[in-house]
Amino acid sequence: MAPSPAKKTTDAVPADQDALSVTELAKGVLARDFRPRAASVRRLAEAVLAKQESPAKPKKKKKKSAGKKRRLAKIPGQKGKKKKD
């Protein structure tokens, strides 16, 4: 009798989940190739937290160009600024 289509048999997944890398373990869990053990879930959680705690590189600020300064349009009939002596 052939195995039912509901059950997947994968030879690529080793019996020992600890032998998998964190990314392979996460992909296997998401693809539902196997059910993770508590130790595997703990290892995934530690990897996520370690990635969040790692210092991110500071983003470089863009320098504003010193191009020409824009002036507002003059309103007809208004007096200009008074010059101080």
C-alpha positions as CSV (number, residue, x, y, z in Angstrom):
1,M,0.0,0.0,0.0
2,A,1.4,3.4,-0.9
3,P,1.6,6.2,1.7
4,S,-1.4,8.5,1.8
5,P,-0.9,11.9,0.2
6,A,-1.7,13.7,3.4
7,K,1.6,12.5,5.0
8,K,4.8,13.9,3.6
9,T,7.9,11.9,3.9
10,T,11.0,14.0,3.4
11,D,14.5,12.5,3.3
12,A,16.0,16.0,3.4
13,V,15.0,16.6,7.0
14,P,17.3,14.9,9.5
15,A,15.8,13.2,12.5
16,D,17.8,15.4,14.8
17,Q,16.3,19.0,14.7
18,D,19.4,20.2,16.6
19,A,21.6,19.5,13.6
20,L,19.6,22.0,11.5
21,S,20.7,25.6,11.2
22,V,18.3,28.2,12.5
23,T,17.1,29.2,9.1
24,E,16.6,25.6,8.0
25,L,14.7,25.0,11.2
26,A,12.5,28.0,10.7
27,K,11.7,27.1,7.1
28,G,10.9,23.5,8.1
29,V,8.5,24.7,10.8
30,L,6.8,27.2,8.5
31,A,6.5,24.6,5.8
32,R,5.1,22.1,8.4
33,D,7.6,19.5,7.4
34,F,7.9,18.6,11.1
35,R,6.7,19.7,14.5
36,P,9.3,21.6,16.5
37,R,10.3,20.5,20.0
38,A,10.5,23.0,22.8
39,A,14.3,23.2,22.6
40,S,14.0,24.1,18.9
41,V,11.4,26.8,19.5
42,R,13.6,28.2,22.3
43,R,16.6,28.2,19.9
44,L,14.6,30.1,17.2
45,A,13.4,32.6,19.8
46,E,17.0,33.2,21.0
47,A,18.1,33.8,17.4
48,V,15.4,36.4,16.8
49,L,16.2,38.2,20.0
50,A,19.9,38.2,19.3
51,K,19.3,39.7,15.9
52,Q,17.2,42.5,17.4
53,E,19.8,43.3,20.0
54,S,22.6,43.5,17.5
55,P,23.6,47.1,16.9
56,A,22.4,48.4,13.6
57,K,24.6,50.6,11.5
58,P,23.7,54.2,11.9
59,K,22.2,55.6,8.8
60,K,24.1,58.4,7.1
61,K,22.4,61.7,7.0
62,K,22.0,63.3,3.6
63,K,23.8,66.6,3.3
64,K,21.6,69.5,2.1
65,S,23.0,71.2,-0.9
66,A,24.0,74.8,-0.5
67,G,22.2,75.8,-3.7
68,K,20.4,79.1,-4.1
69,K,18.2,80.3,-1.4
70,R,14.6,80.8,-2.5
71,R,12.9,84.0,-1.6
72,L,9.2,84.6,-1.3
73,A,7.5,86.6,-3.9
74,K,7.1,90.3,-3.2
75,I,3.6,91.6,-2.6
76,P,2.9,94.8,-4.5
77,G,2.1,97.8,-2.2
78,Q,3.9,96.5,0.9
79,K,6.9,98.3,2.3
80,G,10.2,96.5,2.4
81,K,12.3,95.8,5.5
82,K,13.8,98.8,7.2
83,K,17.5,98.8,7.1
84,K,19.2,99.4,10.5
85,D,22.0,101.9,10.6
